[in-house]
Amino acid sequence: MPPNQPTLRVMTELECDQIEETAFRLLEEVGIRLQHQLAMEMLQGQGCCVQGDRVLIPREVVAWSLANVDRKAVFRSADGSSEAVLGQDRFLTHNGGSVPNFEDQETGKRRPAKLQDLIEGTRILDALPNIDVIIPLVGPQDVPGELITIASFEAMLHHTRKPIAGAAVENPTDVRYMVELACACCGGKEAFRARPTIPILASPISPLTFTEKLTSAILAIIDAGATFFPLPAPTMGASGPITMAGVLAQQHAEVIASIVITAAACPGASVVYCSRINPIDMRTGVSWWGGPDMGMAGACATQLAHRSGLKSDVYGLCTSAAILDPRFAYEKLANALTPALAGADILSGAGTMDSGMTATLAGAVLDNEIISLIHHIQRGYEVNEETLAFEVMKKVILTDDIFLGQLHTVQHLRDGTIWFPEINERVMQTDNETRVGLVSLARDQVNELLKTPEKETLSDPVCRDLAEIMEQARRELVTS
């Protein structure tokens, strides 16, 4: 982060030390539950202690593992022609993924997501300048369950030129087909290995559990050469401690355990530190994404990630609002601004609401506006001879001139020194008859973007290859 940017540190170094120490004790004294024979043998070969289905991981193995993974992380477009690199001058943003429900653009009501919603969602996200990386927005409910992850990824490939990532996977078969689809777009397996185009996400099960199927998926990601994004998602008070310090320690142990498996399987493999901590509403038993604890958790996790030299992918644009109302905006802003100022490398959650259960295209347009605002805050202000404007003030004051007529004013107005919204209405209080509302403006922008003709993203031969891979997946996986 450049030195002139605002920074936020939500924990002291001592507090970070205590959380890390607790995580290391969890790994050493309690261990992880690992239900995969080959992975157990690999970790045992690294010096871990195997006790039944529990693996105790000593600190020296943790240290070796952290020293033997690639900390760089790059997202690329399907054909590899463009990329987004984590850890540059500003945070990046990707949308939430695999959401089961969708806010209907016409009625505003929630319904099960469809494949067409994913296509339209990808087109909108592709058009929004502050969405840097796209993952499959919804898990379409109108395709066979066995194909949801693969079909959503394949559909996304046809409608964006932006850098992409794969959806979260639960089994190695999904990994295999996603990599095949990615290889078809970027020139084949050798081209993919040389410049992998998709990071792939997989979630350790909290607390500290790696099932046979999940671990097979992780090993498949690593074997394919894709960057691995471990996504532990402990729920405070349910699958993790209710205290922030405790759940951070547990999540840190889960991420570190994922890194240990990664380094043991393939030293030098690329991995990113991900945080998906979420509170629970004890009155309803469901996740509560609206409070500032979501953003605070992301900020804390970013500190822990950067202490280990890792890039961070954390929740940011989160809300429990089920409609596009003022609550949607203030919860999203609070939960994104906090980790952004803490130095998060990429924020998740754009285009979703209702605690991550519903995708919203108009909401994605509003998120794009919020991200723009946060980028402006994070940028800070330059203080130098030009911006101090002494000579400008001297001239205006001594000649009874006005600042509005100065070249200095025009130049800095154009360079974005003052932030202005793109879609927000800016009408005078007396113009009430012209007001249509921000949400209506966002919906109008969605409709206009969907009317815009699409540019070709994939060649006909690549499209045919993708269709053949999908047909093969249907024959292999769909049983009814």
PENOR-V7683 format. One record per backbone hydrogen bond with DSSP energy under -1.0 kcal/mol. CO is the residue of the C=O (numbers start at 1). NH is the residue of the N-H. Records with the same first field share a line. If there is no record, write none. Layout:
CO = NH  NH
This chain:
2 = 5
12 = 16
13 = 17
14 = 18
15 = 19
16 = 20
17 = 21
18 = 22
19 = 23
20 = 24
21 = 25
22 = 26
23 = 27
24 = 28
25 = 29
26 = 30  31
27 = 57
32 = 55
33 = 210
36 = 40
37 = 41
38 = 42
39 = 43
40 = 44
41 = 45
43 = 48
44 = 47
49 = 56
51 = 54
53 = 34
54 = 51
55 = 32
56 = 49
58 = 62
59 = 63
60 = 64
61 = 65
62 = 66
63 = 67
65 = 68
68 = 268
70 = 271
73 = 86
75 = 84
76 = 164
77 = 80
82 = 77
84 = 75
92 = 347
93 = 132  133
94 = 350
99 = 139
100 = 113
101 = 359
102 = 111
104 = 108
109 = 104
111 = 102
113 = 141
114 = 118
115 = 119
116 = 120
117 = 121
118 = 122
119 = 123
120 = 124
121 = 125
122 = 126
123 = 127
124 = 128
128 = 131
134 = 165
136 = 98
137 = 99
144 = 147
147 = 151
148 = 152
149 = 153
150 = 154
151 = 155
152 = 156
153 = 157
156 = 159
163 = 134
171 = 175
172 = 176
173 = 177
174 = 178
175 = 179
176 = 180
177 = 181
178 = 182
179 = 183
180 = 184
181 = 185
182 = 186
183 = 187  188
188 = 192
189 = 193
190 = 194
191 = 195
199 = 166
200 = 229
201 = 169
202 = 231
205 = 209
208 = 33
209 = 205
210 = 35
211 = 215
212 = 216
213 = 217
214 = 218
215 = 219
216 = 220
217 = 221
218 = 222
219 = 223
220 = 224
221 = 226
222 = 225
227 = 200
228 = 272
229 = 202
232 = 276
234 = 278
235 = 238  239  240
240 = 237
243 = 247
244 = 248
245 = 249
246 = 250
247 = 251
248 = 252
249 = 253
250 = 254
251 = 255
252 = 256
253 = 257
254 = 258
255 = 259
256 = 260
257 = 261
258 = 262
259 = 263
260 = 264
261 = 265
262 = 266
266 = 269
269 = 70
270 = 228
273 = 313
278 = 236
279 = 288
281 = 284  285
286 = 281
291 = 294
292 = 296
293 = 297
294 = 298
295 = 299
296 = 300
297 = 301
298 = 302
299 = 303
300 = 304
301 = 305
302 = 306
303 = 307
304 = 308
305 = 310
306 = 309
311 = 273
312 = 346
313 = 275
314 = 348
316 = 318
319 = 355
321 = 354
323 = 325
325 = 329
326 = 330
327 = 331
328 = 332
329 = 333
330 = 334
331 = 335
332 = 336
333 = 337
334 = 338
336 = 340
337 = 341
338 = 342
339 = 344
340 = 343
341 = 8
345 = 92
346 = 314
347 = 94
348 = 316  317
349 = 352
350 = 96
351 = 360
353 = 358
354 = 357
357 = 101
358 = 353
359 = 103
360 = 364
361 = 365
362 = 366
363 = 367
364 = 368
365 = 369
366 = 370
367 = 371
368 = 372
369 = 373
370 = 374
371 = 375
372 = 376
373 = 377
374 = 378
375 = 379
384 = 388
389 = 393
390 = 394
391 = 395
392 = 396
393 = 397
394 = 398
395 = 399
396 = 401
403 = 406
406 = 410
407 = 411
408 = 412
409 = 413
410 = 414
411 = 415
412 = 417
428 = 431
431 = 434
432 = 435
437 = 441
438 = 442
439 = 443
440 = 444
441 = 445
442 = 446
443 = 447
444 = 448
445 = 449
446 = 450
447 = 451
459 = 463
460 = 464
461 = 465
462 = 466
463 = 467
464 = 468
465 = 469
466 = 470
467 = 471
468 = 472
469 = 473
470 = 474
471 = 475
472 = 476
473 = 477
474 = 478
